[in-house]
């Protein structure tokens, strides 16, 4: 086989010859009336006598394989992820059209008019009455026996990946189906889909470093949103009591298998609800999306067997840490007790950590690695939750849960803090943390506090990582495998 450069040279010569003899080398006057999949659905079940009376159809697709037998030949075209075989004969097409057929390359896009029949191997095939080149492909596709396997190349050249790897197309078809299901599920329960600003003067709703941009007309620095949370809750203040947004968010931080600077999240807020009610809704929604989009609740993901069959356990963070550490849940926030647990779990990484922060650290070290099956982890320390409502019985904790599946956080929800004075005090605490060097601490948002002063109804809100959900349902091991065009370091730069 010639190398890619030689093939490109040959293909460009063919294109030059086409330009010399044709009015246009890239015609736009062919209109297919069937897709490859529709041809199979319409004619695949017919016997030979019925096929003999079948009408001619018009299809178009990319050539993915060719076999030449001198005066005749076969080619296989791909259209919307489906393949269809085409049979070309010189005595039917004529000398000029057959010569054009023999000059085709894998990757070219063709239009075909023909009638269906079955070959001796019983494969449904179109006998071409007309065959035209519609688009000349100047670059060769990956060889059919190994496809495009390099992960970096697949992410960088997704257009080639979609042509060469049918499983990639299926992944993104599943992604579309998942998002459609989530949208329909919430709409059916009275939630209104809204859009909130992507560029924000004050970012909030999460602990993350933002991307910064500049608005020239306003002469104002703006931040790409890290979360739509504070804007969605403003809408609840305004009387939109059930709202949701499927939003693209941006966090200027590291990349690993489940984190990416640009990602998609579903956030929704419901007035007159608590976080416990959102656990019920979340379980119903994720069980439903798994059944409807991939047809199963059992998943093999990242070397783990995950079963989404409900009900899912609900355990407090203190209970889980105490169980792993061999201490009493009632004593787990005692500074001496949790400090000792932290030391035994691997040392304290930062001096001056509060008991609540130490509890969160111990949870990450001792509990998260064992959370394979779906588990709602509830009751987080107030220090870890600047926007959540304090628990009425124990104000050291907030009414919050995170859903873990496959050792990974999938959802975060809480009963919202709607006390404006408490919220202001928490923002001030975050400002102190920023002054002490915590770049991910939240900023003071005076307008949001003002909104709370008008009155936020008792509300529960949640965010679900859409990309991680799609990873689980498709078996993808890296988040960039479920993003069509992930940001990558420029080629040649280490």
N, C-alpha and C positions, 0 to 999 in steps of 0.2 A: 504493500500500500504506500502511495506517496505520502509525504508528511503534509501537515495542514497547509504550510506555505505553498507547496507545489499545487495542492488542490485548489487553493484560492486563486492562483494564477490561471489555472485551466478554466475555472468557472468564470473569471472575469473575461477571458477570451470568448467564451460562449456568449456572455452578455453583450460584448462588443459586436459579435456577429448578429445577434438578435436586433440590436439597435440599428444595424446597417440595413436590415431587410424588413423591419416591421415599423409601422407607424408609431407604435408604443411598445416598449419592452415590458411594461407593467400595466396590462389592460385592467379596466374596472367595469366591464360590461357583462360579466358572467354572474348569474344569480342562481344559486342552488335552491332546489325546492324540497330537499330532504337532507337530513344529517345522516352520518354513518349509522348511528344508533337507531334512527327511525327506519332506515332501510332494513336493518336486522329485525326490528320489531314488526314491521309490516310484512316482510316476505320470508322471515326465517322459519316460520311454521308451515309453509306451503309445500306440497309435494311437487314433483317435477311437472306433471300435466298442468297444474295450476300456475306454476312459474312460467310455463310456455306462453301463457296468455297475459303475463304481467306487463304493465305499461313501462315505458322508459322513464327513468328518473334522472335528475340533475344533482350531482353532489360535488363538493369541493373539499380538498384537504391537502395535508402535507405528505409528501412521499417519504415513507420510512423504510421501505425495502423494495428491491427490484430483482427480477430474474428474467434473463434474456434467452430466448430460444431461436434466434435468427429471424424468422418471418413472423414470430409472435412473441409475446412475453407477458409477464405478470408484474404488477406493482401493487404495493399495499399503501393505502393512504390512511392518515390519522385525522380525525375530526372530532372535536369536543371530547377527546380522550378515548374515542372508539376507533377501531380499525375496520377497514373494508378492503377486500381484494378487488382489483380491476384487471381484466383480461384485454390485451391489445393485440389486434391482428392487422398486418400490413394491407391485406386485400379488403379489409373493411374501412380502415382509416384513410387509406390512400398513401402514396409515396411520401408526400411532403409532411403530412401529419405524423406518419410512422417514423420518419427521420427525426422529427422534433421529439417524439416519444423516446427514441433511443438516445437522444442527447440529454435527457433528463438526468439530474443528480438527486441522490437522497437529500432531502431537505427542501427541494423545490415544492411549490404549492401549485396544484393543478385543478382544473375543472373538468368534469367527466359527465357525458350524457350516455346512458346505456341501460340495458335491460338485465334484470337479475337472472342468474341460473346457478346450478351447482356443478362443480368440477367432479372429476372421478373420485376425489377424496372427500366429496360431499361438503366442500366449503362454499358458502354463499358468496357469489362473485358477480360483479357487473361486467358484461360484455360491452366494451366501449364502442359506441357509434361515433362519438366525437371526444377528443381529448386535447386540451389546450393548456399550455403553460401560462399561469397567472402571475407568479412571482418567482424570480430566479434567486435561489439561496447562494450567497457568495462565500459562506463559511460552512465547512463540513460539520455535521452533527457527530456526537460521540459514537464510537463503534458500537454496534447493536449488542455485542456479546458481553460488554461490561458497562455500558451506559456511562452517565456522568456520576462517578462515585466520590470524587474528592469533595469533602464537606465544605471546604472554603470556596471552591469553585461553584458548588451548587448554590450557596448563599449569595455569592457575588453575581452569578449569571442565572438568576432564577428563571428567566425566559427559556434558557436551554434546559435547565432542570425540569421544568414543566413538560417540555417536549420529550425528554429522554426517560423520565422516571414517572410511570403512572401513579405510584404511591404518593408522590408529591402533590399531584392534582387532587387525589382523594383526600389528602390532609386538608387542603384549602377548601374543598367542597364541604368537608365536615365543619371547618371553621365557620363558614357561612351559615350552615344549618344550625350550629350551636347558637350563634348570635341571634338568628331569627327566632329560635325557640325561647331564648331568654327574654327577648323583646315581647313576644306574644304572651308569654306566661305572665309577665308583670302587667301588660295592658289589659289582660283579661281580669285582673284583680283591681282594676281601677287606678293604676299608676299612669301618670302622664309623662311621656318622654319629652325632655327639654334639652336645651343646649346652653352651656355656660362658657364664660370667656376662657380661651386658651392662653392669652397673654394677660397677666394680672399684675397690678401695681404692688400688691403684697401677696406673697404665696403662703399657702397654709393648707391644713388638712392632713399633714403627714410630717414625718421626721426625715428630711432629705435635703441635699444640696440642689439648688435649681440651676437651670440654664438662664442666662441673662441676655436680653436683646434691648434694642433702643428704638423708640418711636421718634422719627425725625420731626414730624409736624408738631407733636406735643413737647418735644425735647424732654422725653421722659424715659428712664430706664424701666423696663418691664421684665417680668419673669414668666417663662413658660410654666404652665401649671404643673404642680406635683400631685394635685388632687382637685376635683370639683367640689369637695365637701362643703366648704363654707358658703359657696354660692347656692348650692342646693338647699342648705338649711335656711338661707335668706328667703328662698321661695316658699318654704313651709311657713315662715313668719308671715309672708304675704298671702297665705290662704290656700296655696297649692299643697294640699295635705298629703298627697302621695305622688312623689316625683322620682324619676330615675334618669340616668344618663349613662350611655356606653361611650366612654371618653378615652381619648388618647392622652396619656400623661407622660411627663418628661422628668427624669431625675438624673442629675449630673454625677453619677457614681459608677462603681465598678460593674463588670460584666462577668456572669458565671452562667451555669446551666439553667437557673431559674430567674435570673435578674438581667434586665436589659434597660438601657437609659430611656428607651421609648417603648411604651407598653400600653395595653388596653385593659381598662378596668370597668366593671359594672358597679355603679353606686346607686343606691335607692334609699329613700327616707319615707317613713310612714308615721303620721301623727297619731297620737293616742294608742301607741303600741310600745312594748318593751322589748329588750333584747331577747327575752325568752321566746316571744312570739316569732321573732326573726329566725330563731333556730328551727322552729317548725317549718317556716316558709322555705328556708334554705335547703333543708333536707328534702322537702317535696320537690323543689325546683331542680336540684342536682340529680336526684334519682330520675326524675322525668326526662331531663335532657340526655342522660346516659341511655335510657331505654329508647327514646325516640330517634336519636341521631346515630347511634352505633349498635343498638339492639341488644345490649347486655349490661349487667351491673358488675361483671367480673372483668378486671383489667390486669394485664401484665405490664408493669411500668417500672423502668429503671431497676430491674432485677427484683421487683417485689410483686407479690400477688395481692391486689387490692380488691376488696369486695364492698360495693356500695349499698348492699342490702340494708334497709332500715330495720329497727331504729339504731341511731348512732349514739354512743355513750356521751354523757355530759359530766365533766369532772373539773373541779376547781384547780387553779394553778397551785395553790397552797397544798391541797390534798395530794396532787401528783408529785410535787417536789418532796413532801414529807414521806410519801410512800417509798420513793427511791433512796432517800437519805436515812430512813429509819428513825425519824423524829416525829413528834406530835404535830398535826396540822395547826393546833391552837397556839403552838410555840414557834411556828415557823418564821414569824416576823420579829421575834426577839433578836436584838442585835447580836448577842453572843451566839445564839443558836445558828442563825442563818450565816453569820460570819464564819463559823466553824465549818458549816456545810460547804460554803464557797471555797474555803481553803482546801478542804479535802477533794473538791471536784476539780481542782487545777489551779488554785491561787486566785487572788483578787487582782484584776487587771488595772483598777484605778482606785486610788485612795479617796476616801471621803464619800464612798457610795452609801446611799441610804439602805435600810433594810429592804424596802420595796425594790430598789434597783438590784440588790444582791439576789433577791428572790427570782427576778427575771433572768439574771445571769445563770443561776443554778438550774432554772427551767431549761434554758437553751442547752446547757451541758449535760444534764442528767435525764431529761424527759423527752425532748424533741427527737433524739435518735431512735426512740422506741415507738413513736406514733405512726405506725404504718397504716392501720385501718382508720376510717373516718372517726374523728374524735373532736367534740366541741370542748375546748379548754376555756373555762369561765373564771370570772372574778380576778381581774388583774390589779396590781398595786396602783394606787392613784398616781404615783410618780411616772408611771409608764403611759399614762392616758390623759393628756392635758385637755381633751375635748369631751370626755365621758362623764356621766353622772355618777356621783358617789353612791355607794350602797347605803341604804337607810339603816341597816343593822350594824354594819362595820364600815365606817367612813375611811378606813385605811385602804379599802378596795373600791373599785368601780364596777358598775353593771356592764360587763363587756365579755365577749367571747371571741376566740379565734378558732377557725376550723382547720385542723391538720389532717392531711391525707398523704401517705407516702413520705413521711418525715418532712413535709413541706406545708407552709401556710397557704391556704387557699382563700380564706375569707376572714374579715375583721369587722366586728359589729359591736355596737353598744347603745345603751339608752343614753340619749344625748344630754349633755350638760345644758340646761336652759336657765340657770341662775346667772344673770349678767355680772354680779359682783364676784361670784366664785370664778367665773370665766376670766374676768380681768386679772384676778389674783394669779390664776394659772398662767396666763400670758406673761405676767410680770416675772413669774418663776422661770419661764422659758427664756425671757430676756436675760436674766441673771446667768442662766446656763450658757447662753451665747457669749456673754461677756467673759465667762470663764473658759471659753475656747471650744464649746460644742457648736460646730458649724451646722449641725442638722436640727438644732433647737428652733422652735417656731418663733415667728415675729409677732409683735403686737399688731392686731387688726382692729383699730378703733371703730371702723364702720360696722364690723361684725358684732362687736360688743353693743353698739348702738342699736343694731337690729334686734339683739336679744332684749334690749330694754323696752322695745315695743311688745315683746311677748312671743316666745317660741312655745307652741303647745308641747305637752309631753310627747316626745318623739323618739323613735328608734331608727338608726341608720346603719348601713352596711356597705362594704366594698368587697367585690369578688374579683380575683385575678382571672380575667378571661383567657389570657395566653396559657396560664398554668392548667386551667380546666381543659383546654384543647390539647395540651400536651398529654394529659392523663387519658383522654378519650381516644387519641390517635396513637398512643404509645411513643410519642416523640421524647427523646432524652434531653434535648437542648431547646431552650426557648426560641433561638433563632430559626429552628426548623419549622416553627409555626408562624413566623413573620415573613411576609412575602419579600420584603426588601429590607433586611436588617442592616443597620449601620456597621460598616467594617473599616478597619484601618486601610488606607490606600495601599495598593499593591507595591511591593518593593520597599515598604517602610517597616522596619522591625519594631 
